[in-house]
Amino acid sequence: PVGTSGSNSSSSSDVHGILEKFHGARDKHIFRILATIANSTHSAPARARAFDELPKRSKALGDSTAAWVKTLARRCAMGNFVNVENINHCILLAQECFHEDDLPSCKSFLTCIQMAV
């Protein structure tokens, strides 16, 4: 994404320009789409449709702004697309490693859980 490579003035102005384009978007439906994606009470199919619609709506803002909006949408939705079964397996594996006194492995599984929660 834009602005992650360093903190020089060029990337700062790029991010500022992207935010200006995004904020000044005439198509306010982009913001409704982002709200749908971020709201965990919406159904998975509704959120998937919103993800499909977002690039169509943000394309007119330019490539870098559209990419930034897509990254924003992914970050808004991250917590609700976690596979709960994988987390449960990590919990069980961390407990098993702890009981076997394998603390480095236990810590690895706990780190996975921490990142997902």
C-alpha positions as CSV (number, residue, x, y, z in Angstrom):
1,P,0.0,0.0,0.0
2,V,1.0,3.6,-0.4
3,G,3.0,5.2,2.4
4,T,4.4,2.0,3.9
5,S,7.8,2.1,2.3
6,G,9.1,5.1,4.3
7,S,8.2,8.3,6.0
8,N,9.6,10.7,3.4
9,S,7.7,13.7,2.2
10,S,6.9,12.2,-1.2
11,S,4.9,9.2,0.3
12,S,3.3,11.6,2.7
13,S,2.0,13.8,-0.1
14,D,0.9,10.6,-2.0
15,V,-1.2,9.5,1.0
16,H,-2.6,13.0,1.4
17,G,-3.6,13.1,-2.2
18,I,-5.2,9.7,-2.0
19,L,-7.2,10.7,1.1
20,E,-8.3,13.9,-0.7
21,K,-9.5,12.0,-3.7
22,F,-11.3,9.5,-1.5
23,H,-12.9,12.1,0.7
24,G,-14.0,14.1,-2.3
25,A,-15.5,11.2,-4.1
26,R,-18.8,12.1,-5.7
27,D,-20.1,8.5,-5.5
28,K,-21.0,8.4,-1.8
29,H,-22.1,4.8,-2.3
30,I,-18.5,3.8,-1.7
31,F,-19.0,4.7,1.9
32,R,-22.1,2.6,2.2
33,I,-20.2,-0.3,0.7
34,L,-17.5,0.1,3.3
35,A,-20.1,0.2,6.0
36,T,-21.6,-3.0,4.7
37,I,-18.2,-4.7,4.7
38,A,-17.3,-3.5,8.2
39,N,-20.6,-4.4,9.8
40,S,-20.4,-8.0,11.1
41,T,-24.2,-8.2,11.3
42,H,-24.5,-8.3,7.5
43,S,-24.7,-11.7,5.9
44,A,-21.6,-13.2,4.3
45,P,-23.2,-13.0,0.8
46,A,-24.1,-9.3,1.3
47,R,-20.5,-8.6,2.3
48,A,-19.1,-10.6,-0.6
49,R,-21.3,-8.6,-3.0
50,A,-20.0,-5.4,-1.4
51,F,-16.4,-6.6,-2.0
52,D,-17.3,-7.2,-5.6
53,E,-19.0,-3.8,-6.0
54,L,-16.2,-1.8,-4.4
55,P,-13.6,-1.9,-7.2
56,K,-16.3,-0.9,-9.7
57,R,-17.2,2.1,-7.6
58,S,-13.6,3.2,-6.7
59,K,-12.1,2.7,-10.2
60,A,-12.9,6.3,-11.2
61,L,-10.8,7.6,-8.3
62,G,-7.6,6.3,-9.9
63,D,-5.5,3.2,-9.5
64,S,-3.6,4.1,-6.3
65,T,-6.8,5.4,-4.6
66,A,-8.7,2.3,-5.6
67,A,-5.9,0.1,-4.3
68,W,-5.9,2.0,-1.0
69,V,-9.7,1.7,-0.7
70,K,-9.4,-2.1,-1.3
71,T,-6.8,-2.3,1.4
72,L,-9.0,-0.3,3.8
73,A,-11.9,-2.6,3.1
74,R,-9.8,-5.7,3.8
75,R,-8.6,-4.2,7.1
76,C,-12.2,-3.4,8.1
77,A,-13.3,-6.9,7.4
78,M,-10.4,-8.9,8.8
79,G,-11.8,-9.8,12.2
80,N,-15.0,-11.3,10.8
81,F,-13.3,-13.6,8.3
82,V,-11.2,-15.5,10.8
83,N,-11.7,-19.3,10.6
84,V,-12.9,-20.1,14.1
85,E,-12.0,-23.8,13.7
86,N,-8.3,-22.9,13.1
87,I,-8.3,-20.8,16.3
88,N,-9.8,-23.7,18.3
89,H,-7.1,-26.0,16.9
90,C,-4.4,-23.5,17.9
91,I,-5.8,-23.3,21.4
92,L,-5.7,-27.1,21.8
93,L,-2.2,-27.4,20.3
94,A,-1.0,-24.6,22.6
95,Q,-2.4,-26.4,25.7
96,E,-0.8,-29.7,24.6
97,C,2.5,-28.0,24.1
98,F,2.3,-26.4,27.5
99,H,1.6,-29.7,29.2
100,E,4.6,-31.2,27.3
101,D,6.8,-28.3,28.5
102,D,7.4,-27.3,24.9
103,L,7.2,-23.5,25.6
104,P,8.6,-22.2,22.3
105,S,5.9,-24.1,20.3
106,C,3.2,-23.1,22.8
107,K,4.2,-19.5,22.4
108,S,4.0,-19.8,18.6
109,F,0.4,-21.1,18.8
110,L,-0.5,-18.4,21.3
111,T,0.9,-15.8,18.9
112,C,-1.4,-17.1,16.1
113,I,-4.4,-16.8,18.4
114,Q,-3.3,-13.3,19.6
115,M,-3.1,-12.1,16.0
116,A,-6.5,-13.4,15.1
117,V,-8.3,-11.9,18.1
